[in-house]
Amino acid sequence: MSRFIRINELRLVTEYNPVTAIGLFNSTVQTHLLLFTDKASQEHTERVRRYREAAELFRGKVRPKGGEE
């Protein structure tokens, strides 16, 4: 149950900014994947949509090298 809570305590995709950074770095979740994208780009919305889709498929399955969390 605690693993489920840890995995689901954060949104799948969060725009990084000074406010959200506090929550991300204070979370028990230690593994994060980053997407760098230009919000002004025509492809931005589609990139984020695909990234969110992949995040749903891999939630709880991506682990750091060595398997630690």
FIGU-64445 format. One record per residue: residue number from 1; residue in one letter; x, y, z of N, C-alpha, C in turn. Coordinates in pm, 1 decimal. Layout:
! residues N
+-----+------+----------+----------+----------+----------+----------+----------+----------+----------+----------+
! seq ! type !       nX !       nY !       nZ !      caX !      caY !      caZ !       cX !       cY !       cZ !
+-----+------+----------+----------+----------+----------+----------+----------+----------+----------+----------+
! NUM !    a !        X !        Y !        Z !        X !        Y !        Z !        X !        Y !        Z !
...
+-----+------+----------+----------+----------+----------+----------+----------+----------+----------+----------+
! end
This chain:
! residues 69
+-----+------+----------+----------+----------+----------+----------+----------+----------+----------+----------+
! seq ! type !       nX !       nY !       nZ !      caX !      caY !      caZ !       cX !       cY !       cZ !
+-----+------+----------+----------+----------+----------+----------+----------+----------+----------+----------+
!   1 !    m !     81.9 !   -118.9 !      0.0 !      0.0 !      0.0 !      0.0 !     87.0 !    126.2 !      0.0 !
!   2 !    s !    196.0 !    127.1 !     78.0 !    280.6 !    246.9 !     81.9 !    346.9 !    271.6 !    -53.4 !
!   3 !    r !    381.3 !    165.0 !   -126.4 !    439.4 !    181.5 !   -261.0 !    337.6 !    248.6 !   -353.0 !
!   4 !    f !    212.4 !    205.9 !   -345.8 !    105.5 !    263.8 !   -426.9 !     93.4 !    414.2 !   -398.7 !
!   5 !    i !     95.4 !    449.9 !   -272.2 !     83.6 !    591.5 !   -234.8 !    202.6 !    670.5 !   -287.5 !
!   6 !    r !    323.6 !    615.7 !   -272.2 !    443.1 !    684.8 !   -322.1 !    434.6 !    706.1 !   -472.3 !
!   7 !    i !    391.9 !    602.8 !   -544.4 !    385.2 !    609.5 !   -690.7 !    281.1 !    711.3 !   -736.5 !
!   8 !    n !    173.7 !    723.7 !   -661.7 !     62.3 !    808.2 !   -705.4 !     54.0 !    943.5 !   -635.3 !
!   9 !    e !    153.3 !    977.3 !   -553.0 !    145.7 !   1103.3 !   -479.3 !    169.3 !   1226.2 !   -567.4 !
!  10 !    l !    236.0 !   1210.6 !   -678.9 !    262.1 !   1322.6 !   -769.5 !    182.8 !   1306.1 !   -898.3 !
!  11 !    r !    156.1 !   1416.2 !   -963.5 !     95.3 !   1409.0 !  -1097.3 !    193.7 !   1340.5 !  -1190.9 !
!  12 !    l !    141.8 !   1280.1 !  -1295.0 !    229.3 !   1214.8 !  -1392.2 !    320.7 !   1315.3 !  -1460.2 !
!  13 !    v !    266.5 !   1427.6 !  -1498.5 !    345.5 !   1530.6 !  -1566.6 !    320.9 !   1662.6 !  -1494.2 !
!  14 !    t !    428.6 !   1724.6 !  -1450.7 !    420.7 !   1850.7 !  -1378.2 !    514.1 !   1950.7 !  -1443.9 !
!  15 !    e !    461.5 !   2068.0 !  -1473.5 !    548.3 !   2172.6 !  -1527.2 !    640.1 !   2219.7 !  -1415.1 !
!  16 !    y !    768.1 !   2219.2 !  -1442.2 !    866.1 !   2257.6 !  -1341.2 !    872.6 !   2409.0 !  -1328.4 !
!  17 !    n !    861.0 !   2457.1 !  -1206.4 !    877.9 !   2599.1 !  -1176.2 !    916.8 !   2609.2 !  -1028.7 !
!  18 !    p !    948.8 !   2726.5 !   -978.4 !    993.2 !   2737.6 !   -838.8 !    892.3 !   2682.9 !   -736.7 !
!  19 !    v !    763.7 !   2693.7 !   -765.0 !    661.7 !   2644.3 !   -672.3 !    653.8 !   2492.0 !   -675.4 !
!  20 !    t !    646.9 !   2433.3 !   -795.3 !    636.2 !   2287.2 !   -804.0 !    766.0 !   2218.5 !   -764.4 !
!  21 !    a !    877.3 !   2286.8 !   -778.2 !   1006.7 !   2228.1 !   -740.8 !   1007.9 !   2187.5 !   -594.2 !
!  22 !    i !    947.8 !   2266.9 !   -509.6 !    943.4 !   2236.3 !   -366.3 !    874.5 !   2102.1 !   -343.9 !
!  23 !    g !    759.7 !   2082.2 !   -407.0 !    687.0 !   1956.2 !   -392.7 !    763.2 !   1838.4 !   -450.0 !
!  24 !    l !    826.5 !   1858.9 !   -564.8 !    901.8 !   1749.9 !   -627.2 !   1018.9 !   1706.2 !   -540.4 !
!  25 !    f !   1092.4 !   1801.5 !   -489.0 !   1211.9 !   1767.8 !   -412.1 !   1180.3 !   1722.5 !   -270.0 !
!  26 !    n !   1060.8 !   1751.4 !   -220.7 !   1020.6 !   1704.2 !    -88.4 !    942.4 !   1573.7 !    -95.0 !
!  27 !    s !    916.7 !   1524.5 !   -213.2 !    843.2 !   1400.0 !   -232.4 !    931.2 !   1279.9 !   -198.7 !
!  28 !    t !    866.2 !   1169.3 !   -163.7 !    941.1 !   1045.1 !   -140.9 !    980.8 !    979.6 !   -272.5 !
!  29 !    v !    923.5 !   1026.5 !   -383.1 !    959.4 !    973.9 !   -515.0 !   1098.8 !   1024.9 !   -550.0 !
!  30 !    q !   1190.2 !    932.3 !   -574.4 !   1330.0 !    969.1 !   -597.5 !   1371.0 !    963.1 !   -744.9 !
!  31 !    t !   1287.7 !    904.4 !   -829.9 !   1320.6 !    890.5 !   -971.2 !   1226.3 !    977.5 !  -1053.1 !
!  32 !    h !   1283.2 !   1065.7 !  -1133.3 !   1204.2 !   1154.8 !  -1217.7 !   1260.9 !   1149.8 !  -1359.0 !
!  33 !    l !   1173.0 !   1156.5 !  -1456.5 !   1214.7 !   1169.4 !  -1596.3 !   1177.7 !   1310.5 !  -1640.2 !
!  34 !    l !   1268.7 !   1374.4 !  -1707.7 !   1247.2 !   1513.2 !  -1747.0 !   1225.2 !   1526.1 !  -1896.9 !
!  35 !    l !   1134.1 !   1612.0 !  -1933.6 !   1110.4 !   1647.2 !  -2073.5 !   1135.4 !   1797.1 !  -2085.8 !
!  36 !    f !   1229.0 !   1832.3 !  -2169.2 !   1255.9 !   1973.6 !  -2196.9 !   1191.7 !   2006.1 !  -2330.6 !
!  37 !    t !   1100.3 !   2101.2 !  -2330.8 !   1031.0 !   2137.8 !  -2453.2 !   1001.2 !   2288.0 !  -2452.2 !
!  38 !    d !   1004.5 !   2346.0 !  -2568.5 !    978.8 !   2488.7 !  -2584.7 !    827.8 !   2511.3 !  -2591.4 !
!  39 !    k !    773.3 !   2581.1 !  -2492.2 !    629.0 !   2605.4 !  -2489.6 !    581.1 !   2684.2 !  -2611.2 !
!  40 !    a !    669.4 !   2758.8 !  -2675.6 !    632.4 !   2837.7 !  -2793.1 !    631.1 !   2753.0 !  -2920.6 !
!  41 !    s !    684.3 !   2633.0 !  -2913.4 !    691.6 !   2545.4 !  -3030.1 !    552.7 !   2493.7 !  -3068.0 !
!  42 !    q !    530.1 !   2478.4 !  -3198.1 !    403.1 !   2422.9 !  -3246.3 !    384.9 !   2278.6 !  -3200.4 !
!  43 !    e !    494.3 !   2209.3 !  -3174.3 !    488.4 !   2068.7 !  -3134.7 !    473.8 !   2048.8 !  -2983.5 !
!  44 !    h !    479.7 !   2155.5 !  -2906.6 !    478.7 !   2144.4 !  -2760.0 !    359.8 !   2063.9 !  -2706.8 !
!  45 !    t !    239.7 !   2099.1 !  -2747.2 !    119.9 !   2032.2 !  -2695.8 !    122.1 !   1883.3 !  -2727.3 !
!  46 !    e !    160.2 !   1848.8 !  -2848.4 !    165.9 !   1707.5 !  -2888.0 !    276.2 !   1634.4 !  -2811.9 !
!  47 !    r !    390.3 !   1697.0 !  -2793.4 !    498.9 !   1634.3 !  -2716.1 !    453.3 !   1601.9 !  -2574.7 !
!  48 !    v !    389.5 !   1697.6 !  -2510.2 !    343.6 !   1677.8 !  -2372.6 !    236.7 !   1569.1 !  -2368.3 !
!  49 !    r !    148.3 !   1566.2 !  -2466.3 !     44.2 !   1462.5 !  -2471.4 !    107.5 !   1324.1 !  -2480.7 !
!  50 !    r !    206.1 !   1308.8 !  -2569.5 !    273.3 !   1179.0 !  -2585.6 !    353.0 !   1142.3 !  -2461.2 !
!  51 !    y !    415.9 !   1239.1 !  -2400.0 !    493.5 !   1216.6 !  -2277.0 !    401.0 !   1168.8 !  -2164.8 !
!  52 !    r !    284.6 !   1232.9 !  -2152.3 !    186.8 !   1194.1 !  -2050.4 !    135.7 !   1051.9 !  -2076.7 !
!  53 !    e !    112.2 !   1020.8 !  -2202.8 !     67.1 !    886.7 !  -2241.5 !    170.6 !    781.3 !  -2200.3 !
!  54 !    a !    297.3 !    807.8 !  -2228.9 !    405.2 !    715.2 !  -2191.1 !    416.6 !    706.1 !  -2039.2 !
!  55 !    a !    400.0 !    818.4 !  -1971.2 !    408.4 !    819.1 !  -1824.6 !    302.2 !    728.3 !  -1764.1 !
!  56 !    e !    182.6 !    728.7 !  -1821.0 !     75.9 !    640.7 !  -1772.1 !    114.0 !    494.5 !  -1790.9 !
!  57 !    l !    172.0 !    462.2 !  -1905.7 !    210.7 !    323.4 !  -1933.8 !    321.8 !    273.8 !  -1842.3 !
!  58 !    f !    413.5 !    362.3 !  -1804.9 !    531.6 !    320.8 !  -1729.0 !    528.4 !    359.9 !  -1581.6 !
!  59 !    r !    417.9 !    415.5 !  -1533.7 !    408.9 !    456.0 !  -1392.2 !    440.2 !    336.8 !  -1301.8 !
!  60 !    g !    536.2 !    355.0 !  -1213.6 !    573.1 !    250.3 !  -1118.5 !    664.8 !    143.4 !  -1173.9 !
!  61 !    k !    701.4 !    153.9 !  -1301.3 !    783.6 !     50.7 !  -1364.6 !    927.0 !     94.6 !  -1389.5 !
!  62 !    v !    953.1 !    222.9 !  -1392.1 !   1087.8 !    273.5 !  -1418.6 !   1161.9 !    283.6 !  -1285.8 !
!  63 !    r !   1277.9 !    220.8 !  -1280.7 !   1357.7 !    221.2 !  -1157.5 !   1500.4 !    261.5 !  -1190.7 !
!  64 !    p !   1568.3 !    320.9 !  -1095.0 !   1708.6 !    355.8 !  -1119.1 !   1793.9 !    230.6 !  -1134.2 !
!  65 !    k !   1908.6 !    245.8 !  -1193.8 !   2001.2 !    134.2 !  -1209.7 !   2027.4 !     71.8 !  -1072.9 !
!  66 !    g !   2017.2 !    -58.3 !  -1063.6 !   2036.0 !   -127.7 !   -936.9 !   1904.2 !   -160.8 !   -868.5 !
!  67 !    g !   1793.3 !   -102.5 !   -917.0 !   1661.5 !   -135.7 !   -865.7 !   1617.7 !    -62.1 !   -740.3 !
!  68 !    e !   1701.7 !     25.0 !   -684.8 !   1661.1 !     98.4 !   -565.5 !   1556.5 !    201.7 !   -602.8 !
!  69 !    e !   1476.8 !    243.3 !   -503.8 !   1380.2 !    350.5 !   -526.8 !   1416.4 !    470.3 !   -449.0 !
+-----+------+----------+----------+----------+----------+----------+----------+----------+----------+----------+
! end
